[in-house]
Amino acid sequence: MLRNLLRFLLIAFVLLAVRYLVVAIRNALTASRRPQPPAGRRPGSVPTEGTLRQDPVCGTFVAEAASVKETVGGAVVHFCSTACRDRYRQQG
Protein backbone atom coordinates (compact mmCIF):
# COMPACT_ATOMS: atom_id res chain seq x y z
CA MET A 1 0.00 0.00 0.00
CA LEU A 2 2.73 2.45 0.99
CA ARG A 3 4.79 1.38 -2.03
CA ASN A 4 1.87 2.20 -4.37
CA LEU A 5 1.39 5.60 -2.76
CA LEU A 6 5.09 6.41 -3.21
CA ARG A 7 4.97 5.31 -6.86
CA PHE A 8 1.93 7.54 -7.43
CA LEU A 9 3.67 10.54 -5.83
CA LEU A 10 6.83 9.92 -7.87
CA ILE A 11 4.85 9.69 -11.12
CA ALA A 12 2.92 12.86 -10.25
CA PHE A 13 6.17 14.70 -9.50
CA VAL A 14 7.76 13.58 -12.77
CA LEU A 15 4.69 14.62 -14.77
CA LEU A 16 4.64 18.05 -13.12
CA ALA A 17 8.34 18.52 -13.81
CA VAL A 18 7.92 17.56 -17.48
CA ARG A 19 4.94 19.91 -17.82
CA TYR A 20 6.95 22.75 -16.26
CA LEU A 21 9.82 22.18 -18.71
CA VAL A 22 7.49 22.06 -21.72
CA VAL A 23 5.79 25.33 -20.71
CA ALA A 24 9.14 27.02 -20.04
CA ILE A 25 10.53 25.97 -23.43
CA ARG A 26 7.35 27.06 -25.23
CA ASN A 27 7.42 30.47 -23.51
CA ALA A 28 11.09 30.93 -24.40
CA LEU A 29 10.43 30.13 -28.05
CA THR A 30 7.39 32.38 -28.39
CA ALA A 31 9.06 35.28 -26.52
CA SER A 32 11.65 35.56 -29.28
CA ARG A 33 8.85 35.95 -31.87
CA ARG A 34 6.99 38.73 -30.02
CA PRO A 35 7.47 42.15 -31.60
CA GLN A 36 9.74 44.40 -29.59
CA PRO A 37 8.98 48.10 -29.11
CA PRO A 38 11.24 50.47 -31.05
CA ALA A 39 14.36 51.64 -29.25
CA GLY A 40 13.91 54.76 -27.20
CA ARG A 41 10.27 54.14 -26.25
CA ARG A 42 8.48 52.69 -23.25
CA PRO A 43 5.46 50.46 -24.02
CA GLY A 44 2.15 52.01 -22.99
CA SER A 45 3.42 55.59 -22.97
CA VAL A 46 2.87 56.44 -26.64
CA PRO A 47 0.20 59.03 -27.45
CA THR A 48 -2.07 57.85 -30.25
CA GLU A 49 -3.93 61.06 -31.05
CA GLY A 50 -2.89 64.07 -33.10
CA THR A 51 -1.31 64.67 -36.47
CA LEU A 52 0.52 61.71 -37.98
CA ARG A 53 3.97 62.21 -39.48
CA GLN A 54 5.87 59.73 -41.60
CA ASP A 55 9.33 58.60 -40.54
CA PRO A 56 11.68 59.26 -43.50
CA VAL A 57 13.82 56.21 -42.68
CA CYS A 58 11.37 53.33 -42.19
CA GLY A 59 8.13 54.91 -43.43
CA THR A 60 6.21 54.32 -40.21
CA PHE A 61 3.50 56.84 -39.37
CA VAL A 62 3.83 58.18 -35.84
CA ALA A 63 1.80 60.70 -33.84
CA GLU A 64 3.51 64.06 -33.75
CA ALA A 65 3.39 64.11 -29.94
CA ALA A 66 5.08 60.69 -29.73
CA SER A 67 7.73 61.26 -32.38
CA VAL A 68 11.41 61.80 -31.85
CA LYS A 69 12.08 65.21 -33.36
CA GLU A 70 15.17 66.52 -35.10
CA THR A 71 15.61 69.93 -36.75
CA VAL A 72 17.28 69.55 -40.14
CA GLY A 73 17.87 72.61 -42.31
CA GLY A 74 15.31 74.64 -40.33
CA ALA A 75 12.57 72.01 -40.72
CA VAL A 76 11.43 69.60 -38.03
CA VAL A 77 11.74 65.95 -39.07
CA HIS A 78 9.78 63.33 -37.12
CA PHE A 79 11.08 59.82 -36.41
CA CYS A 80 9.39 56.78 -34.86
CA SER A 81 12.41 55.99 -32.67
CA THR A 82 15.89 57.07 -31.73
CA ALA A 83 17.26 54.20 -33.83
CA CYS A 84 15.66 55.65 -36.98
CA ARG A 85 16.89 59.14 -36.05
CA ASP A 86 20.43 57.82 -35.64
CA ARG A 87 20.23 55.97 -38.95
CA TYR A 88 19.05 59.20 -40.62
CA ARG A 89 22.04 61.08 -39.14
CA GLN A 90 24.42 58.44 -40.52
CA GLN A 91 22.88 58.67 -43.99
CA GLY A 92 23.14 62.47 -44.18
QUIQUI-V662851 format. One record per pair of residues at least 4 apart in sequence whose ideal C-beta (glycine too) atoms are under 7 Angstrom apart, sorted by the first residue. I is the first residue (numbers start at 0). J is the second residue. Records with the same first field share a line. If there is no record, write none. Layout:
I->J ; J
This chain:
0->4
1->5
2->6
3->7
4->8
5->9
6->10
7->11
8->12
9->13
10->14
11->15
12->16
13->17
14->18
15->19
16->20
17->21
18->22
19->23
20->24
21->25
22->26
23->27
24->28
25->29
26->30
29->33
36->40 ; 42
37->79 ; 80 ; 82
38->80 ; 81 ; 82
39->67 ; 80 ; 81 ; 82
40->45 ; 80
45->65
46->62 ; 64 ; 65
47->62
48->62
49->62 ; 63 ; 64
50->63
51->60 ; 61 ; 62
52->61 ; 63 ; 66 ; 77
53->58 ; 60
54->58 ; 59 ; 61 ; 77 ; 78 ; 79 ; 83
55->76 ; 87
56->78 ; 83 ; 86 ; 87
57->79 ; 83
59->79
61->65 ; 66 ; 77 ; 79
62->66
63->77
66->77 ; 78 ; 79
67->78 ; 80 ; 81 ; 84
68->75 ; 77
69->76 ; 78 ; 84
70->75
71->76
78->83 ; 84 ; 87
79->83
81->85
82->86
83->87
84->88
85->89
86->90
87->91
